[in-house]
Structures are given as C-alpha cells and as structure tokens.
C-alpha cells in the first residue's frame, strides 16, 4: 500500500460570512500527483495555505508527511517545497543569487545548476529577478520550491498566465517529479492540465469537494455520451433541443447549448433540420468526447473559469 503523504480531515475556514473551505476531506498518497481543480474562489488556495501552516483553520486538521504543524512545523517545512500564486522576489538579486539564498535556508539542497537546468533558467542565471518576464518569474518560483529536493511539492496555479509553450515545459517538470517519486499537490482551473497530469483530482466548488477520483473515472461515472456544443444566435429553443433524437441531457449557459447524445449523426441531423426550418441559428459547433470540463458543467450547470 502507498503511504499517505497528506491527510486532510473535515477542514473548515471562514472569512466573515464566507465559508472558504467547508468540511473538506481527502488524502494524497506518496508519489501521487493530486489535483485540486476548480475556479478561483473555490477554496483551493486556502487549503494549500492550511497544509503549509501559513493559515490556521477554524476546524479539522491536516497531517503532512505523518506530522502536524502544531508540533513539528520546522520538520515539515524542511521536507516540502511550495510555489504560491504570488511570490515575493528580491528585485535586485539575480536568479542564481536567489536560488543560492533559498538553498541556504534548508539543511539539504540540490545543486543550483541542476535546478536552473530543470526549469530552463540557466541562461538567465545572471539576470535580476526584476528583469524577468512573467513566465520566467513563474518558473523561478517553481525552481525555488524545488531547491531543497522536497518530498512533497505544492504548486498553486503554476501555469497561470504562461504561454502554451511554457505551460507544456512546466508539465514536463511535473511529470519528471512524479517519475522521481515526488508527491505533488497541484491546484489548477485548467481542465486539460488536470486530465494530463493528475493521478486523481478533487473537483471543488464553493469551498466543497463535489467529486473525487481519477480523471477518467470521473468522466466515465458521469458520461457515456458525446458532447455537441455550439453558440446559438438568438434564444435557443430549449424544449425542442432537448427533444432531439438520442439527446440524453442538455445544458444551457450564456447562449451556448451543450447537448449530450448517444448517437451523434441522428442528433446532428435533427439540428440541421431545425436550422433549415428556421427554428435555430448557430455557429462555432464542436463535437467531442466528454472531458472534466463536462463533468464540472454537469455538476454545477456552468463552465469552470479562472
């Protein structure tokens, strides 16, 4: 059996009347890439801060690498690395100086060159952090999270704001962490990222976990059908669309219907008949197998957004 790297039990945190985290429980196995998936405001960052010991929960508890912050905070911090959404970087220090500085804070660390290589920052070693692009600063923040060779790596929206090439490069880093036996807790609102990287995901909304399993299992649990999406030009005729042949479910959000169908050709034929009769006008149609985006849409009635 896999050992448990993180255990969260009935975690609760309020900010005034807002229940940021409302009774959340999950565990992360050693060597697992575990995703907290949900829109901004779902409670992901608050959970991360509680796991890191940066925020005191109102109820429940977190156990990290078999320890709790109340009694073993320093031991925990020496064995984990974290990249948060906002990382304060001394603007006049160079990339290499920052890596060396962070390395000196821990009892053990990786060679600076190895960390810079991993994050494709070696050519920027002599550049001041103030002169880095947004994507380079994000990669530097991840490098600083890895400098102590942590057993548990926590990445909070690590690819937010990155261009597609930089995102893919960071995906490769996360995959290499898993290959090296590291445990990774990843928060994201990117569905494709969660599907590609995570062994399991906890789908969050309004401070609660609404689904938890492997990405493929979540999709299989909720869908056997194919999704047809399009933009309706004008108010879509909801009852007529729901009555189309082989349609099993319809979801309407902001003028964009999504029809789930057991037989794409028959449903498409019905759609084009409606269009020919003048009952429907549409554009930007896509047909795809169900994804985590569809799971969230089915469970909440809306698409996930940052």
ABEGO torsion letter per residue (X at the ends): XBBBABBBBGBBBBBEABBABBGBBBBBBBGBBBBBBEBBGAGAAAAAAAAAGABBBABEBBBBGGBBAAAAAAAAAAABBBBBABBBBBAABBAAAAAAAAAAABABBBBAAAAAAAAGAAAAAABBAAABBAAAAAAAAAAAAAAAGBABBBBBGAABGBBAAAAAAAAAAAAAAAAAGBBBBBBBABAAAAAAABABBBBBBGGBBABBEBAAAAAAAABABBBBBBBBBEBBBAAAAAABBGBABBBBBGGBBBBBBABAAAAAAAAAAAAAAGABBBBGBBBBBBBAAAAAAAAAGBBBBX
